[in-house]
Amino acid sequence: MRRAYAVFGAFGIILYLGHLAGVVFKDSLLFPFALSTIGIAVVAAGLLYHRNQQAIAAWLSANLPQAVLRLRPDGRV
């Protein structure tokens, strides 16, 4: 529902990582490997979440306080 936040957030992250790669870690050989490892971990976490989305939503509904549950849109986690 808030895809604009995701799109502009992704652009911001890409720009910042480009700055880090080009300016801050210009002569570092390890930075691209570390960045690739982090990217693979993010993709793997997304796949795990997608596969277990219903179980995660049920666990959150059972364990979150009522004050936090009221903040969810449409009663979903």
C-alpha positions in Angstrom: 0.0 0.0 0.0 2.9 2.3 0.6 5.1 1.3 -2.3 6.3 4.9 -2.8 8.1 4.6 0.5 9.7 1.3 -0.6 10.7 2.7 -4.0 12.2 6.0 -2.7 13.8 4.2 0.2 15.5 1.8 -2.2 16.7 4.7 -4.3 18.2 6.3 -1.2 19.9 3.1 -0.1 21.3 2.6 -3.6 22.7 6.2 -3.7 24.2 5.9 -0.3 25.8 2.5 -1.1 27.2 4.0 -4.3 28.7 6.9 -2.2 30.2 4.4 0.2 31.7 2.3 -2.6 33.0 5.2 -4.6 34.3 7.6 -1.9 34.6 6.0 1.5 35.7 2.5 0.6 37.4 3.3 -2.7 40.5 1.2 -2.2 38.9 -1.5 -0.1 38.9 -5.0 -1.6 36.6 -6.5 1.0 33.7 -4.0 0.7 32.1 -5.5 -2.5 32.2 -9.0 -0.9 30.6 -7.8 2.3 28.0 -5.9 0.4 27.2 -9.0 -1.7 26.9 -11.1 1.4 24.5 -8.6 3.0 22.4 -8.6 -0.2 22.2 -12.4 -0.3 21.1 -12.4 3.4 18.4 -9.9 2.7 17.1 -11.9 -0.3 17.2 -15.1 1.8 15.3 -13.4 4.7 12.6 -12.2 2.2 12.2 -15.7 0.8 11.9 -17.2 4.3 9.4 -14.6 5.3 7.3 -15.2 2.1 7.3 -19.0 2.8 6.3 -18.6 6.4 4.1 -15.5 6.2 1.0 -17.0 7.7 2.9 -18.6 10.7 4.7 -15.3 11.4 1.4 -13.3 11.3 -0.2 -15.8 13.6 2.7 -15.7 16.1 2.7 -11.9 16.0 -1.1 -11.8 16.6 -0.7 -14.1 19.6 2.3 -12.4 21.2 2.1 -8.6 20.5 0.4 -6.4 23.1 -3.1 -5.2 22.4 -1.8 -1.6 22.1 0.4 -2.6 19.2 -2.2 -4.8 17.6 -4.6 -1.8 17.4 -2.0 0.0 15.2 -2.1 -2.6 12.4 -4.0 -1.7 9.3 -7.1 -3.8 8.5 -6.3 -6.1 11.5 -3.4 -7.7 9.7 0.2 -8.0 10.7 
